[in-house]
Amino acid sequence: MLTTLIAFVVALGLLIAVHEWGHYRMAVARGVKVLRFSVGFGRALARWKPRRQRPGQDTEFVVGAIPLGGYVKMLDEREGDVPEAERHLAFNTQPLSSRALIVAAGPVANLVLAVLLYTLVNWIGVQEPRAVLAPPAAGSMAEKAGLRGGEEVRAAALAGDELEPVRSFEGLRWTLTRGALDGEDVLLQLARGDGRTRDVVLPLGSLAAKDPNPQMFRAIGIVAPLSRPEMGELTPDGAAERAGLRTGDLVLKVGETPVVDGQQLRELIRGSVKDGQPQASTWLVEREGQRVTLDVEPAVIEHEGRRIGRIGAYVGAQPEMVTVRYGPLEGLTTGVRRVWEVSVLSLRLLGRMLVGELSVRNLSGPIAIADYAGKSASLGLTYYLGFLAFISVSLGVLNLLPVPVLDGGHLMYYLWEGVTGNPVSEAWLQRLQYVGMSLLLCMMAIAMYNDIVSRLG
């Protein structure tokens, strides 16, 4: 809990500070006087003024008690009296280009930070599962394409693109996610133990369910990397413990079905329910060199609208891992490309939510973000940096949306002013502010609801 809280507060503070720093630095560069730079709201925990500041600047820096936002307050005739001698330093007296640059600098700073963080992760290197496939689910696209499990994905590409090396299972998942959400087929280059390769096309363009969730990957048939079907930690008095299973047991068979992979075993457990009732089966396990037969009856739980089996144990050993690391130039270009891909994908997802093609259940709020922050921090520095990069992209993209009260909304006003030669009237500005605030509050309410429901479920 403490790790989650610290990771969340650090993430919020850093991303907000960088966003506001973008506005601040561009304002100073364009000759606008900045009165206050604040990270957080509410009671000031700390405040100071640097002794040495740029000519014309007298900025107060503040850290607020509530780390849920920030702001840069600039000299502006619309917010108070401005001495005639300082009128040229006011934000509202600046040319249109300067005002647009100052507003855009915040989201751009977040995108630049994301590039730097992804690049740093690429240079440091991260441990990820090797892209060796588990046996696909029956009836899935992968099974219909002839995949049987044990194949290593060497390269992949969206339809029409050139094949690119696949360095890990996470890289493969990213390609499949893009293909599914874009409605494009994916070409995989597979290799088996004998070194020979073959190409397989997964027709993701025909995929019916395109929500980025576990059901989508089950329909594709590529859910997890190959792993030993080994029993991990058992829940006290769970179905696994009651059946006599032990940590370290290697599962060889469930009924008459040979088991070769942890994900395959998890699917067999999930499916061991008929007409809402648990179905017991005989398991053959290997324990300390001996073969043991056990009768296992799972518990039944409600999950996403249907009843599935659970045995109260961590199922499957850790898959084979590889270190994914890039050289100096390749790490930078890969970081830039990842920011571009995440930005485009985020915009497409938002667009599909607006037209009703994608469920608003995919919106996440602060509870989910805090949870991800804690989990990534517990995994190690590179995972936490990757999390920060992803959230920084999301923050940059969100703020560039043409929604009143966001930076993108102000840029929309400036576009109108540039086209018509006249600024948006005060009356319309007030109306649009109400609309924008209502939209944001609605999105926040949906995201919070999703967070709470997912925890209760």
N, C-alpha and C positions, 0 to 999 in steps of 0.2 A: 504493500500500500504506500509506504513512504517513498519507495523508488518510483512508483507511478506518479505520485504527486510532484516530486522533484523534477522528473523527466518532463512532465507536462508543463510546469511553470517555466522551466528553462527554455523549452521549445517555444512557448507563447512569447516569452520575453524577447528571445533572439529574433524571431520572425517579425514581431511588431516593431522592434527597434530598427531592424534593417529596412523595413517598409517606410517608416517615418524618416529614417536617415536619408533615404532616396529623395523624399520631398524636401528635406532640410538642405541637403547639399546642392540640389538644383536651384532652390530659392536663393541661396547665398551666391551661387555662380551667376544667376541672372540679376543680381543687385536688389533683391527684395529683403527687407528687414524682418528677421525672425524674432518674435518676442518670447516664445516658449516652445521647447521640445519636450514632450511628455510621453513616457512609456507607462501605461496604466492610468486608471482613473481613481477618483476618491481622494482620501487623505494622503498627503505627500509623505512618503517614507524618507525621501532624501531630495534635496534641491541644492543647486550650486550654479555659479556663473564663472566660467573660465576667465582668468585674468587677461589673457591675450585672445582677442577676437578680431575677426575681419573688420576693416573699416566700415562704419555704419551699422555694425551688429552689436547687440547687447542682449544675447540670448540667455534665458534661464533654462536650465536642464532639470527635469523633474522625474522621479520614479514614484508612481502612484501605488496605492495599496491593492487595487483591483486590477490584476494583469489581463484584462479582457479587451484591450484596445490601446490606442494611443492617438496623439494628434500633434500637429505642428501649427502653432498659432502665428500668423504673419500680420504685419501692419496692413490694415485694410480700412478704407473709408466707410465701408458698409457696416463695420462693427464698432466704430467709435471715431472720435475726432482725431484728425491727423494734422500735426503742425504743417504749415505751408512749406517750411524748410525741408520736411521729410516726405512730402507728397510723392516725390519721384521714387521713394523706396517702398511705397504701398503696392500690395499685390494687384489691386483692381486697376491701377494706372499703367500696368505693364502691357506691352503688345500681346496680341493673341497668341503668337508663337511661344512667348515666354511662359504665359499662364498654362498653356497646354503641356509644355515640357515639364513644368513643376508638378502638375497633377499626374502625368504619366510616369514620373520618375520613381514613385513609390512601388507600383506593381512591377516595373522593370527591375528595380533593385531586388525584389523577391525572386524573379526569374534568373537574374545573374547569380544570386546566392545559390540557387538550386543547381546551376551549372557547376559552380565551384565545389559544392558538396558532392555531387555525383562524380565529378572528376577526382576528388580526393578519395572517395570510396574505390574508384577504378584503380587508382595508383596504389593504395594500401593493399587492396585485395580482400575478398570475402569468401568464406567457406559456404558452398552451396551444393545441393545434391547433384550427382552426375546424371546426365540425361539418358538414363536407362529405363525403359518403359516396363511398368507392371502389366500383367495380363489385363486386357480391356474388358469392360462389363459386357455381358451378353446383349446383343442387339445394338450395341453402340456403333458409331461411325468407324471407330478404329478397328473393331472386330470385323465389320463388313469390308473394310479395306485390306484385310488379311493380316493384321497385327496379332501376335500371339503372346507377347511379353518376352522380355529379355533383349529386345532390340535397342541399340543405342542410336539416338538421333544425332547425326553428325552436322547436319545443316538444315535450314528451313527458310521458307520465304512465302509471302503472300502472293496470290495469283498475279503473274505478270512481272514480278520482281526477280532479281537475281538471288540465287541461294547464298545465304550467309552462315558462317559457322555458328553452331549452337554450343555455348561453353558450359551450360548447366541446365538443370531441369527448370529453374526459375526463368531463364531466358526463353525456353520453349513455351512455358505458360504465358509469357508476355506476348509472344508471337501468336499463340492460339487465341488469346483474349482480343487482340487487335483484329484478327481475322473474323472471329465470331461477331464482334460488335460492328465491324465494317461490312459484314455480309460477304466476305471474300474467302474463296477456297485457300487452303494452305498446303504447300508442297513440302514433304519431309524426305530427307535423304537418310536412310536407315542402314545400319551395319550390324552384322551378327558376329559371333565369336570367330568365324573363319576369315573375317576381314572383308568379305564381299559386301557391296552396297547395292541398294535398290531404292527407287523413288516411289513414294506413295502420296496420293492426293486425298486430303480430307475435305469433303464438300461442305465446308462451313457456311457457304452462301445459302444452303437450304436448311440451315438450323432454325427450328421454330422458336425455341426459347433462347433469347439473347441477353437475358439479365446476367451480369457477371457474378454468378453464384455457383455453389457446388453442383447444383442440378445441371447447369450448362456444361460443366466439365464431365459429368457422368454421361450426358448425351453424346459428347465427343468421344468419351472412352479413355481419356488420358487424365487421370485424377492425381496420381502420386507416382514418384519414382519407385523402382523395384527395391524391395527391402525384405529381409528375412522375416517369415511369419512367426516371430518369437514373442512370447508373453513378457510384457514389462511389469511395471508396478501394478499391484492388485488393490482394489478398493476393499477395505475390511467388510466382511459379511456380504460381499457382492456375489453375483451369480458365478463368476469365475472361481472365487475362493471356495464357495459352497460345493462346487463340482470337483474340487481337489486339484485344480490347476495351480502351478507355481511360477514365480518369476524365473525366466530363463527357459521355460518349456518351448520346444520347437514343434509347431503344429505341422503334421505331415498330411493328415486327412480330416475332413469333416464329412461324416457319413461315407459315401462312396466317392467323394470329390477330392482328388489330390490337391494339396495346397502348396503353392510355391512362392507366395508373396504376401506381405502384410496387408496391402490394400485389398487384395482378393479375399483375405480372411475377414477383414472388416465388412466387406459387402455381404459375405455369407452370413455373418452375424446379424447385420441389419435386416437381411431378408428372411431370417428364421422366425417369421410370424405369419400365421395363416388365419384369416377371418378374425383378426385382432387378438389371437391367442398365441402364446409362445410354443415353438416346436422344438422339442428336445432332439439332440443328435449325438451320435457316438464320435468322439474325437480320438484320433491316434496321434500321440505326441512322443517326441524323443526327449528323454530326461537323463542327463549324466550317462549317455551311451546306451540307455535302456529304452525300450518302447513300452509305452503305457497307454491303456485304453480307458477313457473317461466318458461318462454321460453328462452332457452340458445342456442345461435349459436356461435360455436367456431371460432377462427381465424385459418387459415391454414398456416403451415410453411413447408419448406423443411428440412428434418432431415435424414441424412445417406441414401440419395438416394430415399426417398419416402416422400409423403405429409401426415402430421399428424395434428391432432387438438390440439390447445392450447387455454386456456381461460384467461391466464394472472392472475394467482393466485397460491398461495401455497396450494396444495391440500393434505389433510390428517393431522391428529393430530399426535403428537409425540407418538410412541408406548410405551407400558409398558417397563420400564427399570429395569435391575438387576445389582447388583455390582458383577463383576467377580474378585475374589481375591483368592490367593493361599497361603498355608503355606510356611515356610522357605525352606524345602527340595523340596517339590512339585513345588514351584515357580522356583527353580533353574533347576530342571530336565525338566520342561516344557519349560523354556527358551532355554536350550540346544537343545531340540527336535525341537522347532520352527526354530532355526537357521539352523539346519540340513534340515528340510523340505523346507524352503525358498531357501536354497542353491541348493538342488536337483531340485526343481521346476524351478529355474532360469536357470540352466544348460540345462534342458530339453526344455525350451522355446527357448533358444538361438540355440540349436541343431535343433529344428523344423523350426526356421527361416532360418537357413543355407540350409536346404534341401527343403525349399519352402512350408512346411506344415502349416506354421503360417505366417501371414502377418507382414511385417516390420512396419506396422502402430502401432504396440504395443510398439515400441521403444519410450522412452520419453527423452526429453532433459532438459536443465537447466530451461527453462521457466515453464515446467510442474512441475519440482521438486520444484522450488520456490513457485509455486502456492500451492502445497501440503504442503510445509513447513508452509506457512502462515495460511492455513486452519487448520492444526493440532494444531498450536500454539494458534489459537483463541479458539479452543475447550478445551484446558487445558493442564496441564503439562504431564499427562500420555499419552495423544494422541500424543504430540510432541515427547516424549521419544520413543514411538512405531514407529513413523515415522523415527527418527534417527536410531533406530535399523534396520529397513528394509533397509534403504539406506546404512548403514554400511555393512550389508550382501552383498548387491549388489556390493558395491565397492570392498569388499574382493574377491568375486567370479570373478568379471570382471578382477581383477589384476592377478588372478591365471590362466587365460586362456592362452594357449600356443601361444600367439601372440607376435611377436617381438616388442620391445620397452616396453612391459608390464613385470611385474615381472615373470609371467608364461613363457614368452618367454625366459628370462634369465635362468630360471630353466630348460627349454628345452635344451638350450645350454649345461648346466652342465650335464644333462642326457646323451647327446651325448658324452661329454668328459669322463664321467664315464664308458660308454660302450666301446668306441673306444680307450681310453687312450690318445686322442689328443684333444685339444681345437678347437672350430670352427675357421677357418681362418679369418683373418681380412677382406679379400675380400667378403667372404660369410656373415660375420657379417654386412657389409655395405649394401649388397643387401637385406638381411632380414630386416634390419632397415627401408629401403625404403618401402618394402612391408607392414610391420607392421604399419608404419605411414600412408600409403595410406588407409589401412583398417580402422584405427581409424578415419581419416578424413571423410571417407565415412559414417561410423556409426554416427558421429557427425552431418554430413549434413542431413542425413535421420531423425535423432531425432529432429533437429531444424525445419526441414520442417514439421514434424508431429505436433510439438508444434504450429507453426504458423497457419497451416491449421485448427487445432482443435479450435484455438481462433477465426479465421475468420468464421468458420462454425457455 
